[in-house]
């Protein structure tokens, strides 16, 4: 068999293993090793493995991952999710659909210090679901808003997935954070519009809450000043070049840790729980990263990415048609795997193809623009039927809400996401504005 035939066969085997619910990291590692041996033999594989792990995990940029994860753990312990949701509900709860809007605001705020979609959805869901139920919100709107709001954790900086994407494409982490800010803001704004339209069509699904005085509104800001300060220091410092993303993550982790300690939520047991949670999540991510490295080394031997790039480059297909096909594949992959796995599996194949296509921009701008669009579509996969991981997490927390109702609830947010993707594809300058401004 030719290298390309072996590559195609092993890629199919990998998808089968993933469908059988084998860990994506283990599946990529096994398939990559078997394919490597089939093409080169055992001795080259062993020579590669003895240096690959050290080379990958000694990368300085990768150290930002456990630090941002630890920052998210401390933020959960400090009760920041409750403070963010409370403040948002005080300001918006008097409007029809306002409590659901407050949930989106809480997700956006927590995502800015967490960086994980699943953690954002689960953490804000614990706080917001009882309030949404108490105010008489329909199960579909309540669960749909929280599932969609959770996806903001991926896009709004700091984002672990953005870090991994930047490392894979040899991009700049700070630049990717800059590029994600405006699309992240558009995501939150689009979700608020989706809720507003939803409650106009179905007024009983999101009744208005009690009005609050201006004194209560401004008083509630005292609960979130620390969160705002941490976000501005970490992200503002990275944007301004005051420190690197790794240094910013360290500042954020220490700040949220001190905040949790001041609030009395970080005793020895709490600290141990945060450290173990960070270690567990980091180990899982690093296993997937290493598995992807081995699998990608095997793909490089098959020449599949290079051959695919050459074939598409000579086919005269529209670059935007190729882009749309890639984005549709992300939606399909979203049914069987998580966001990190999708990025690690596809970028080594997709990026060489995109590099030979003419989108009318430089390779550096293309890298940034595609990364943000891909991340948005990956985030959409987390709420897309029939398998949306965020929807399943929120639905398990919402007692007596049928799964079909939760999927109905995310439809307005899916429409908002599609509109946002189209806008960002048609107007790349939106994504590239801040990177060009800070360059």
Secondary structure by P-SEA (a helix, b strand, c coil): ccaaaaaaaaaaaaaaaaaacccaaaaaaaaaaaaaaacccaaaaaaaaacaaaaaaaccccaaaaaaaaaaaaaaaaaaaaaaaaaaaaacccccaaaaaaaaaaaaaaaaccccaaaaaaaaaaccaaaaaaacccaaaaaaaaaaaaaccccccccaaaaaaaaaacccaaaaaaaaaaaaaaaaaaaaaaaaaaaaaccccbbbcccccaaaaaaaccccaaaaaaaaaaaaaaaaccccaaaaaaaaaaaaaaaaaaaccccaaaaaaaaaaaaaaaaaaaaaaaaaaaaaaaaaaaaaaaaaaaaaaaccccaaaaaaaaaaaaaaacccccaaaaaaaccccaaaaaaaccccccaaaaaaaaaaaaaaaaaaaaacccccaaaaaaaaacccccaaaaaaaaaaaaaaaaaaaaaaaacccccaaaaaaac
